[in-house]
Amino acid sequence: MRLALVITTHERPDALAAVLDSVARQRVAPDEIVIADDGSGATTQATIATFATRSAVRVRTVSQPHEGFRVARLRNLAIAAAAAADYLVFIDGDMLLHPEFIADHRRHARPGFYTQGVRVHTDAGLTRKLIAAPTALPSPWSAGLGGLRRLYLLRSPGLASVARTLANGVIAIKSCNLAVWRDDLVRINGFNEAFVGWGPEDKELCARLENAGVRRQTLMFGGIALHLHHAPVSRAALPANLALLGDTRRERRVRCDLGLDAHSRSDALGAQNE
């Protein structure tokens, strides 16, 4: 199985540098890394270029002009670029990874399933410390972690196998820690680019996966990631986007009209740095 790690980012180079440091420290590396940048400036570009130069794993970059919140389109560019991958693990550029993150996702990948991971929120103070020293991952009992979710930092491969379907009803869909077989993404035409503005393009993608017969499993006690603190983004587009999600669920849609098939691999890689 060829696994690609997809990282989306926009104008947060300090967090991205910490995340890329955690990627470099994976015990089991991904087979390729795709960094999808939403029109960031020179500092982010330099951060990516430095990482790509030092990485033992091939790094591809895709980008788009920043014209509002268009993460669905950005992820489709990454999917198109990762044409040789069998399995894609999506994270955001503010998700600090446990050293076993990729190994856990690889271990729990199963045909016919997509995998929803979990995240642990860090407050502003702990976020500053982690960005300054990303190798010092906190324990579940550290200050600055969000409530009971701190228990997600407990890693147990055995418990992860037991909980993989039991947790489906209590863990929300979040594309900041989500893994999907590429063939399944192609079948449903990837992310729906009709979603512009924050949320819930990830839930709509997974609704179409399930309408296509792809089942869900949840990775707890493994695939551990810390979500670095940031200010909330605008929810102005949420009512319109929720209506799109409702349409997909009501009509049991499998493919979206505006999606992955709009992007060829060569177009997606037009701005790549390797």
C-alpha positions, -999 to 999 in steps of 0.1 A, spaced: 0 0 0 14 34 -10 4 60 15 4 97 9 2 123 37 -17 154 26 -11 186 46 -31 218 39 -18 252 51 -25 289 48 -3 316 62 8 300 95 45 291 89 54 287 125 28 260 131 36 244 97 73 242 106 64 224 139 40 200 120 67 192 94 92 185 122 67 160 136 63 144 101 101 141 98 101 122 132 77 95 121 89 60 129 73 48 97 74 74 70 47 80 45 55 71 9 50 106 -3 40 140 12 18 165 -6 17 200 9 -13 219 -3 -9 257 2 -37 282 -1 -18 312 -15 6 318 14 35 342 13 73 339 11 79 327 47 56 297 42 72 290 8 106 290 24 94 267 52 81 242 27 113 245 5 136 239 35 116 208 45 115 194 10 152 198 6 159 178 38 131 152 36 140 116 29 105 112 15 95 128 -18 76 161 -13 51 175 -38 35 209 -34 3 222 -49 -11 257 -45 -40 279 -54 -45 317 -51 -61 326 -18 -96 337 -27 -115 330 5 -118 296 22 -116 270 -6 -101 240 12 -123 215 -8 -106 226 -40 -72 226 -23 -76 190 -12 -87 180 -47 -55 195 -61 -36 173 -36 -56 142 -45 -49 148 -82 -12 153 -75 -10 120 -55 -20 99 -84 3 70 -75 -10 67 -39 -34 40 -28 -43 56 5 -44 93 15 -42 106 51 -54 142 54 -42 166 81 -42 203 85 -11 224 89 -17 229 126 -18 192 136 12 180 155 17 143 150 27 115 174 57 96 161 35 66 155 8 85 136 15 72 101 23 37 114 -11 36 132 -30 48 101 -12 23 80 -19 -6 104 -56 2 106 -63 8 69 -90 -17 56 -105 -19 22 -141 -8 22 -136 16 51 -125 52 55 -109 61 88 -118 91 110 -91 100 135 -93 121 166 -75 152 178 -65 168 211 -69 206 214 -41 227 230 -47 261 245 -27 292 234 0 288 261 7 252 253 6 259 216 34 285 220 55 259 238 49 232 212 58 255 183 90 265 201 99 228 210 78 205 189 97 174 200 84 177 235 49 162 231 28 165 263 14 137 283 -23 133 288 -20 149 322 -2 181 310 -17 215 315 -32 232 284 -51 203 270 -88 203 263 -110 185 288 -116 148 285 -101 148 250 -67 147 267 -74 109 270 -70 107 232 -33 109 239 -33 74 254 -20 50 227 -29 13 227 -29 -6 194 -50 -33 210 -77 -9 222 -76 9 189 -87 -23 172 -115 -29 197 -128 7 194 -127 11 157 -165 9 152 -177 15 188 -165 51 186 -183 60 153 -213 74 171 -195 97 194 -166 112 173 -174 139 148 -162 139 112 -131 161 109 -109 162 78 -79 174 99 -73 137 107 -90 116 80 -78 87 58 -95 75 26 -86 51 -2 -78 70 -34 -101 48 -55 -130 56 -32 -122 93 -36 -122 90 -73 -155 71 -73 -173 100 -55 -154 127 -74 -134 139 -43 -144 169 -22 -173 191 -33 -159 225 -45 -194 240 -41 -184 244 -5 -168 278 -2 -163 292 33 -159 272 65 -177 238 70 -188 211 66 -172 199 34 -157 170 53 -190 157 65 -205 160 30 -175 140 16 -180 112 41 -218 112 35 -211 105 -1 -186 78 8 -212 61 29 -239 65 2 -214 47 -21 -211 18 4 -178 28 21 -181 22 58 -166 42 86 -142 33 113 -128 55 140 -91 54 151 -88 61 188 -59 52 210 -37 56 179 -32 81 150 -27 107 177 -25 144 168 -25 176 187 -45 205 173 -26 238 178 -47 267 190 -59 294 166 -86 321 165 -119 309 152 -126 314 115 -157 331 101 -189 309 101 -207 333 77 -210 306 50 -222 279 73 -259 281 67 -255 277 29 -230 249 34 -252 231 58 -279 232 31 -256 215 6 -249 188 32 -286 184 37 -292 180 0 -265 152 -2 -280 133 27 -316 137 15 -309 127 -21 -283 101 -12 -258 116 -36 -226 97 -44 -208 120 -68 -206 158 -66 -208 179 -98 -179 202 -90 -150 180 -78 -119 161 -85 -124 154 -122 -119 192 -128 -81 187 -120 -56 166 -139 -24 155 -123 -3 177 -145 -24 208 -137 -22 200 -100 16 198 -101 20 229 -121 34 247 -91 52 218 -74 86 220 -58 105 188 -54 
